[in-house]
Amino acid sequence: AYRNVLLDIGHSSQTFQLCATALGYQTWITGAFQDTEVEKFLGIDGRTESALFFVGAGIGEKQGIDQRTIDRLISRK
């Protein structure tokens, strides 16, 4: 069952990204997030339901890393 859930997450996230991109939004996905914070925000208990993957969409600067982070990385050289 766990394998099927992971396959469903992959298909669902890809469909979300395709639809959001078609509407002109930028998308991002990650499995790295604070589980308890996301579960609290969503109002789920983390035992019978849990967050496995995070998919987002929005309007941005069309670059992978925000300018403030780029500036900080450059200043370290």
C-alpha positions as CSV (number, residue, x, y, z in Angstrom):
1,A,0.0,0.0,0.0
2,Y,2.9,2.4,0.8
3,R,4.3,2.0,-2.7
4,N,1.0,2.8,-4.2
5,V,0.7,6.0,-2.1
6,L,4.1,7.1,-3.3
7,L,3.1,6.5,-6.9
8,D,-0.1,8.5,-6.4
9,I,1.9,11.3,-4.9
10,G,4.1,11.4,-7.9
11,H,1.3,11.4,-10.4
12,S,-0.8,14.0,-8.4
13,S,2.2,16.3,-8.0
14,Q,3.0,16.1,-11.7
15,T,-0.6,16.8,-12.7
16,F,-0.7,19.8,-10.3
17,Q,2.5,21.2,-11.7
18,L,1.3,20.8,-15.3
19,C,-1.9,22.6,-14.6
20,A,-0.3,25.4,-12.5
21,T,2.3,25.9,-15.2
22,A,-0.4,26.1,-17.9
23,L,-2.0,28.8,-15.8
24,G,1.3,30.8,-15.7
25,Y,2.4,30.0,-12.1
26,Q,5.7,28.8,-11.0
27,T,5.7,25.5,-9.1
28,W,7.9,23.8,-6.6
29,I,7.9,20.4,-4.8
30,T,9.6,19.0,-1.8
31,G,9.5,16.2,0.7
32,A,11.7,18.2,3.1
33,F,9.5,20.1,5.5
34,Q,8.6,20.3,9.2
35,D,6.0,17.5,9.4
36,T,4.4,18.7,12.7
37,E,4.1,22.3,11.5
38,V,2.4,21.3,8.2
39,E,0.1,18.8,10.0
40,K,-0.8,21.5,12.5
41,F,-1.6,24.0,9.7
42,L,-3.7,21.4,7.9
43,G,-5.5,20.3,11.0
44,I,-4.5,16.7,10.8
45,D,-3.2,14.5,13.7
46,G,-0.1,13.0,12.1
47,R,-1.2,9.5,13.1
48,T,-4.2,8.5,11.0
49,E,-3.3,11.2,8.4
50,S,0.0,12.7,7.6
51,A,1.7,15.0,5.1
52,L,4.1,13.2,2.8
53,F,4.9,15.7,0.1
54,F,4.6,19.5,-0.4
55,V,3.6,21.0,-3.7
56,G,3.3,24.7,-4.1
57,A,2.6,27.3,-6.8
58,G,2.9,31.1,-7.0
59,I,4.3,34.1,-8.7
60,G,8.0,34.6,-8.3
61,E,11.1,36.1,-9.9
62,K,11.6,33.1,-12.3
63,Q,14.8,31.9,-10.7
64,G,15.6,28.9,-8.6
65,I,17.2,30.8,-5.7
66,D,16.0,34.1,-4.4
67,Q,18.2,37.1,-5.0
68,R,19.0,37.6,-1.3
69,T,20.4,34.1,-1.0
70,I,22.4,34.6,-4.2
71,D,23.9,37.8,-2.8
72,R,24.9,36.0,0.4
73,L,26.5,33.2,-1.5
74,I,28.5,35.6,-3.6
75,S,29.7,37.6,-0.6
76,R,31.2,34.4,0.9
77,K,33.8,34.1,-1.9
